[in-house]
Amino acid sequence: MLIIVSIMLCGIGLGYLLRGRNTGVVSKIITVLIWALLFLLGIEVGSNPKIIGGLQTLGLEALLLTIGGSIGSILAAWALWNHVSKGGKA
């Protein structure tokens, strides 16, 4: 855990030092790495027989939680976007 926190603090420090420079390529690299991590997570989940075998038992409750969470996230992002695009004025 200490290693993870140390790596995060190093990243924060580096970001602070590079805040005035053009780091546009970094966001593209981060996007590709996130896609790769999600793909690898999907492979890990798909290769786990306990998870795949338990998909049938999840049922309607899991589906409703997924849909509700997605709709809630979309609404919160939309509200935040409207708030920020108005300059943060209420």
N, CA and C of each residue as an Amber inpcrd file, in Angstrom:
protein
   270
   0.8260000  -1.1940000   0.0000000   0.0000000   0.0000000   0.0000000
   0.8690000   1.2570000   0.0000000   1.9700000   1.1960000   0.7450000
   2.8790000   2.3280000   0.8090000   3.5060000   2.6100000  -0.5540000
   3.7720000   1.5450000  -1.3090000   4.3470000   1.7160000  -2.6400000
   3.3550000   2.4380000  -3.5530000   2.0910000   2.0590000  -3.4890000
   1.0640000   2.6830000  -4.3400000   0.9180000   4.1630000  -4.0020000
   0.8700000   4.4780000  -2.7250000   0.7470000   5.8780000  -2.3060000
   1.9940000   6.6580000  -2.7130000   3.1600000   6.0590000  -2.6010000
   4.4000000   6.7280000  -2.9970000   4.4220000   7.0210000  -4.4970000
   3.9900000   6.0650000  -5.2930000   3.9420000   6.2730000  -6.7460000
   2.9640000   7.3890000  -7.0830000   1.8110000   7.4110000  -6.4160000
   0.8290000   8.4580000  -6.6660000   1.3730000   9.8270000  -6.2730000
   2.0500000   9.9070000  -5.1410000   2.6380000  11.1820000  -4.7160000
   3.7350000  11.6430000  -5.6750000   4.5140000  10.7190000  -6.2010000
   5.5270000  11.0880000  -7.2050000   4.8670000  11.6450000  -8.4630000
   3.7570000  11.0330000  -8.8690000   3.0240000  11.5340000 -10.0300000
   2.4490000  12.9230000  -9.7950000   1.9430000  13.1440000  -8.6040000
   1.4150000  14.4690000  -8.2630000   2.5440000  15.5020000  -8.2930000
   3.6760000  15.1390000  -7.7270000   4.8280000  16.0570000  -7.7340000
   5.3040000  16.3590000  -9.1380000   5.3890000  15.3370000  -9.9840000
   5.8140000  15.5470000 -11.3660000   4.8050000  16.4000000 -12.1210000
   3.5280000  16.1530000 -11.8900000   2.4930000  16.9740000 -12.5190000
   2.5770000  18.4260000 -12.0840000   2.8940000  18.6430000 -10.8220000
   3.0540000  20.0020000 -10.3050000   4.2280000  20.7010000 -10.9780000
   5.3310000  19.9770000 -11.1560000   6.5140000  20.5670000 -11.7960000
   6.2970000  20.8360000 -13.2840000   5.4780000  20.0230000 -13.9470000
   5.2590000  20.1530000 -15.3970000   3.9680000  20.8820000 -15.7390000
   3.3630000  21.5560000 -14.7920000   2.0310000  22.1330000 -15.0160000
   1.9980000  23.2170000 -16.0810000   3.0960000  23.8700000 -16.3880000
   3.0930000  24.9300000 -17.3880000   3.4630000  24.4530000 -18.7820000
   3.7260000  23.1850000 -18.9380000   4.1750000  22.6570000 -20.2330000
   3.0440000  21.9540000 -20.9660000   3.2430000  21.7860000 -22.2670000
   2.2580000  21.1010000 -23.0950000   2.4010000  19.5960000 -22.8780000
   1.4320000  19.0040000 -22.2370000   1.4520000  17.5660000 -21.9710000
   0.2580000  16.8810000 -22.6310000  -0.1140000  17.3300000 -23.8240000
  -1.2710000  16.7770000 -24.5350000  -1.1050000  15.3190000 -24.8830000
   0.1100000  14.9030000 -25.1630000   0.3390000  13.5040000 -25.5300000
   0.1310000  12.5800000 -24.3310000   0.2870000  13.0960000 -23.1280000
   0.1140000  12.2870000 -21.9200000  -1.3320000  11.8080000 -21.8020000
  -2.2870000  12.6490000 -22.1070000  -3.6920000  12.2410000 -22.0040000
  -4.0120000  11.1380000 -23.0050000  -3.3960000  11.1800000 -24.1800000
  -3.6160000  10.1110000 -25.1630000  -3.0170000   8.7980000 -24.6680000
  -1.8440000   8.8740000 -24.0740000  -1.2030000   7.6740000 -23.5380000
  -2.0360000   7.0950000 -22.3980000  -2.5570000   7.9510000 -21.5350000
  -3.3810000   7.4930000 -20.4180000  -4.6440000   6.8110000 -20.9330000
  -5.2550000   7.3660000 -21.9660000  -6.4620000   6.7670000 -22.5310000
  -6.1760000   5.3690000 -23.0610000  -5.0820000   5.2180000 -23.7860000
  -4.7210000   3.9000000 -24.3310000  -4.4300000   2.9190000 -23.1990000
  -3.7390000   3.3720000 -22.1680000  -3.4350000   2.4850000 -21.0430000
  -4.7040000   2.0640000 -20.2880000  -5.6540000   2.9740000 -20.1530000
  -6.9220000   2.6170000 -19.4970000  -7.6710000   1.5820000 -20.3180000
  -7.6850000   1.7650000 -21.6440000  -8.3310000   0.7690000 -22.5010000
  -7.6540000  -0.5930000 -22.3480000  -6.3330000  -0.6020000 -22.3030000
  -5.5990000  -1.8590000 -22.1470000  -5.9140000  -2.5060000 -20.7980000
  -5.9740000  -1.7080000 -19.7360000  -6.3020000  -2.2560000 -18.4200000
  -7.7140000  -2.8380000 -18.3900000  -8.6700000  -2.1490000 -19.0140000
 -10.0380000  -2.6670000 -19.0620000 -10.1080000  -3.9660000 -19.8640000
  -9.3570000  -4.0340000 -20.9500000  -9.3140000  -5.2530000 -21.7560000
  -8.7330000  -6.4100000 -20.9480000  -7.6260000  -6.1470000 -20.2470000
  -7.0110000  -7.1910000 -19.4290000  -7.9210000  -7.6120000 -18.2750000
  -8.6570000  -6.6630000 -17.7090000  -9.6220000  -7.0010000 -16.6640000
 -10.7170000  -7.9050000 -17.2220000 -11.1760000  -7.6110000 -18.4300000
 -12.1760000  -8.4640000 -19.0790000 -11.6630000  -9.8720000 -19.3180000
 -10.4000000  -9.9900000 -19.7120000  -9.8100000 -11.3150000 -19.8970000
  -9.7640000 -12.0630000 -18.5660000  -9.3680000 -11.3540000 -17.5120000
  -9.2880000 -11.9770000 -16.1870000 -10.6600000 -12.4370000 -15.7090000
 -11.6720000 -11.6020000 -15.8790000 -13.0300000 -11.9680000 -15.4550000
 -13.5500000 -13.1240000 -16.3000000 -13.3260000 -13.0610000 -17.6000000
 -13.8120000 -14.1140000 -18.4860000 -13.1380000 -15.4540000 -18.2560000
 -11.9180000 -15.4510000 -17.7620000 -11.2130000 -16.7140000 -17.5330000
 -11.4680000 -17.2950000 -16.1470000 -12.2220000 -16.5800000 -15.3120000
 -12.5150000 -17.0600000 -13.9640000 -13.8270000 -17.8460000 -13.9850000
 -13.7680000 -19.1660000 -13.7990000 -14.9980000 -19.9680000 -13.8990000
 -16.0160000 -19.6640000 -12.7970000 -15.5660000 -19.2190000 -11.6340000
 -16.5070000 -18.8930000 -10.5600000 -17.3600000 -17.6790000 -10.9360000
 -16.7360000 -16.6710000 -11.5380000 -17.4790000 -15.4710000 -11.9340000
 -18.4340000 -15.7900000 -13.0700000 -17.9490000 -16.4970000 -14.0810000
 -18.8000000 -16.8370000 -15.2260000 -19.9490000 -17.7440000 -14.7870000
 -19.6740000 -18.6860000 -13.8940000 -20.7190000 -19.5740000 -13.3940000
 -21.7430000 -18.8600000 -12.5380000 -21.3470000 -17.7680000 -11.8980000
 -22.2580000 -17.0350000 -11.0240000 -23.0660000 -15.9680000 -11.7300000
 -22.8560000 -15.7870000 -13.0340000 -23.5980000 -14.7540000 -13.7650000
 -25.0990000 -15.0260000 -13.7560000 -25.4860000 -16.3000000 -13.7630000
 -26.9160000 -16.6290000 -13.7910000 -27.5880000 -16.2930000 -12.4650000
 -26.8510000 -16.2950000 -11.3770000 -27.4550000 -16.0530000 -10.0690000
 -27.5530000 -14.5710000  -9.7310000 -26.9400000 -13.7260000 -10.5370000
 -26.9790000 -12.2950000 -10.2380000 -28.3870000 -11.7400000 -10.3670000
 -29.0510000 -12.0750000 -11.4400000 -30.4580000 -11.7670000 -11.5990000
 -30.8180000 -10.3150000 -11.8360000 -32.0670000 -10.0300000 -11.5820000
 -32.6700000  -8.7310000 -11.8630000 -32.0840000  -7.6280000 -10.9920000
 -31.7310000  -7.9410000  -9.7500000 -31.1960000  -6.9230000  -8.8490000
 -29.9020000  -6.3130000  -9.4000000 -29.0110000  -7.1610000  -9.9100000
 -27.7590000  -6.6620000 -10.4780000 -28.0280000  -5.8160000 -11.7210000
 -28.9810000  -6.2290000 -12.5200000 -29.3330000  -5.4650000 -13.7180000
 -29.8740000  -4.0910000 -13.3450000 -30.7520000  -4.0370000 -12.3460000
 -31.3040000  -2.7560000 -11.9100000 -30.2310000  -1.8510000 -11.2980000
 -29.3140000  -2.4270000 -10.5270000 -28.2180000  -1.6350000  -9.9690000
 -27.3240000  -1.0690000 -11.0700000 -27.0600000  -1.8720000 -12.0850000
 -26.2310000  -1.4200000 -13.1970000 -26.9000000  -0.2770000 -13.9540000
 -28.1620000  -0.4560000 -14.2790000 -28.8870000   0.5820000 -15.0160000
 -29.0200000   1.8430000 -14.1640000 -29.3660000   1.6760000 -12.8930000
 -29.4950000   2.8350000 -12.0070000 -28.1830000   3.5820000 -11.8310000
 -27.0970000   2.8410000 -11.6720000 -25.7840000   3.4770000 -11.5360000
 -25.3730000   4.2230000 -12.7900000 -25.6540000   3.6360000 -13.9410000
 -25.3210000   4.2930000 -15.2080000 -26.1440000   5.5660000 -15.4050000
 -27.4360000   5.4750000 -15.1610000 -28.2940000   6.6550000 -15.3080000
 -27.8940000   7.7400000 -14.3140000 -27.6010000   7.3570000 -13.0750000
 -27.1580000   8.3300000 -12.0770000 -25.8560000   9.0110000 -12.4680000
 -24.9230000   8.2450000 -13.0120000 -23.6520000   8.8200000 -13.4490000
 -23.8500000   9.7880000 -14.6080000 -24.7100000   9.4210000 -15.5430000
 -24.9860000  10.2940000 -16.6910000 -25.6260000  11.5920000 -16.2170000
 -26.6000000  11.5010000 -15.3280000 -27.2660000  12.7060000 -14.8320000
 -26.3080000  13.5930000 -14.0380000 -25.4570000  12.9860000 -13.2190000
 -24.4950000  13.7720000 -12.4420000 -23.4750000  14.4550000 -13.3570000
 -23.0040000  13.7410000 -14.3780000 -22.0600000  14.3350000 -15.3250000
 -22.7190000  15.4690000 -16.0990000 -23.9700000  15.2870000 -16.4840000
 -24.6940000  16.3250000 -17.2130000 -24.8660000  17.5750000 -16.3410000
 -25.2400000  17.3600000 -15.0730000 -25.4170000  18.4970000 -14.1620000
 -24.0980000  19.2200000 -13.9210000 -23.0220000  18.4660000 -13.7450000
 -21.7120000  19.0800000 -13.5570000 -21.2910000  19.8520000 -14.8010000
 -21.5290000  19.2910000 -15.9790000 -21.1700000  19.9710000 -17.2300000
 -21.9450000  21.2870000 -17.3530000 -23.2210000  21.2660000 -17.0390000
 -24.0120000  22.4970000 -17.1060000 -23.5070000  23.5220000 -16.1040000
 -23.1460000  23.0930000 -14.9210000 -22.6380000  24.0010000 -13.8900000
 -21.3040000  24.6170000 -14.3100000 -20.4090000  23.7970000 -14.8420000
 -19.0890000  24.2840000 -15.2510000 -19.1930000  25.1730000 -16.4830000
 -20.0630000  24.8080000 -17.4280000 -20.1630000  25.6070000 -18.6480000
 -20.7890000  26.9730000 -18.4040000 -21.5070000  27.1440000 -17.2890000
 -22.0690000  28.4390000 -16.9280000 -21.0660000  29.2620000 -16.1280000
 -19.8610000  28.7670000 -15.9770000 -18.8350000  29.4920000 -15.2340000
 -18.9170000  29.2870000 -13.7370000 -19.6140000  28.2270000 -13.3050000
 -19.7140000  27.9220000 -11.8910000 -20.7000000  28.7880000 -11.1400000
 -21.5090000  29.5730000 -11.8520000 -22.4960000  30.4280000 -11.1980000
 -23.7940000  29.6730000 -10.9990000 -24.3820000  29.8270000  -9.8470000
 -25.6320000  29.1270000  -9.5450000 -26.8190000  29.7820000 -10.2030000
